[in-house]
Amino acid sequence: MTAAIRLGDVVNFFECEKIREDRRRRVIALKERRRGEVGPYLSFVFENRETLLFQIQEMCRAERIIDDAKIQEEIDVYSALLPRPGELSATAVHFVRFAVSREAARSFRDSEVHLMVDHPAARARARLSDEAKAELLTDLTP
């Protein structure tokens, strides 16, 4: 189960600056592994605790948020994107949540996994890379 993000997890502004570049590089690489492109217009980034904590940290940095109550507001907003047990969550311009049954999660490891979009304005299907599938298995494995 994904651990909740707590106020103490968010590094203060000055400490954040010391580690930001290294963390930013790591999260960019992580997001690249957790990305699935579907057709020419859609891209899904499957979020996890690390990607969302970084986003909270970046919002606090950009907005110069130092008040604990305001930081907690950011945590509350982004925590809604944390995948719950048996789920994957992704962002593009919007947020989507995918419920994954236990049976589907068990077969996830040994099967090809595809993202499919079936919408009147966009229909597409794309196979997730082995690297992306391995990353998402970490979300689906208790």
N, C-alpha and C positions, 0 to 999 in steps of 0.2 A: 504494500500500500504506500502511496506517495505521502511523504511527511508534509505536514502543513508548513507554510512559510510564516515565520513569526517575526515580530519586530526586531528581536536580537540577531536575526539572520542578515538584516540590512546593515551594511557597513557604513559608518559615518562618512560624510563627504570627504574629509581630509584623508582618511585611511583608504577610501575608495580610489582616490586619484593615484595612490602608490601602486595599486594592483590592477588598475583598470585596463591597461593595454594588454597585459597577459590574459586577463579574464575575457576581454573582448575577442581576442584571437581564438581562444578556446571555444567560446560560445558561437562565433561565426562558423568555425569548423563543425561544431556539434549540430548547428542548425542546417548546415549543408548536408550532413548525413541523414537528417530527419526530414528532408524536403522531398516532396513528390510532385512532379510536374504532370498535369493532365491536360492534354491538348495545348493549343497555342496561348491560351489566356489564363489558365488556372494553375496556381501553385499552392500547395498545402505544406505548411511547416508544422510538424507534430510537436507540440509543446510538452515540456516536462518541468520539473521543479527548477532545474538549473537555468533553463532558458527564461522562465518567468521571473525568477529571482534577479537575473541580469536585467530584464526589462524594467522591473521595479527600481533597481539601482540606477538605471539610466534615466528614468523619469524623475527620480529624486534629484539627480545631478542636473538635468536640463532645467528643471523648475526651481532649483535651489531650495528644495524642501528639506528642512532640518527639524521641524516640529514633529514629535512622536505621533501626535494625533493625525497629522496630515500624512505621515509615512504609513500609518496603519490604514488610512483610507486607500492608499495605493495598493497595499497588500490585499485589502478586501476586494478591490476591483479585479486584480490579476489572479487572485486565488480562485475565482470562479472558472478560470481556464485550466486549472489543474485537473488532469484526468483522474477520475475516481476508479476504484477497482472495477476491472472489466470494461474499461473505456479507453479510448484514445481521444485526444482533443487536438484540433488544428486551427491555425489562423491563416488568413490571406488578408483580404480587406475585412472579412467577417470571421466569426468564430463558429466552428462546428464541432459537435461531439459525436463520436461513434461508439455505440454500445457493441461490445464484442462478447458473444456467448462463450461459455467455458469450452464448448466443443470447438468453436471457431478458433479460440485462443490456442487450444491444443494442436490443431492442424496448421496453425499459422507458421510454425517452425519448419515444417516439412513440405509446404505447398508454395506455389507461386502466389503472390499477393498482388492484387490489382486495385487501383483507385478508379472508380467509375463515376462519371457525372452523367446524369440523365435528366436534362432540363430542356425545355423547348428552345432556349436560346443557346445552349451549349451541350453537346453530347461528345464525350470522349472517354477513353480508357487508357490507362498506362500501368505497366508493371512496376512495382516498387523494386528498387535495387536491393541486392542482397545486404548491402550496408545499411540501408534505411530499414529493411525488415529486421535486421539484428538489433538496431536501436529501438524499434518499437516493441520488440519482444521484451526488452527491459521494463517497459511500462505494463505489459500484460502478465509478466511473471511475478507472482507475489514474493 
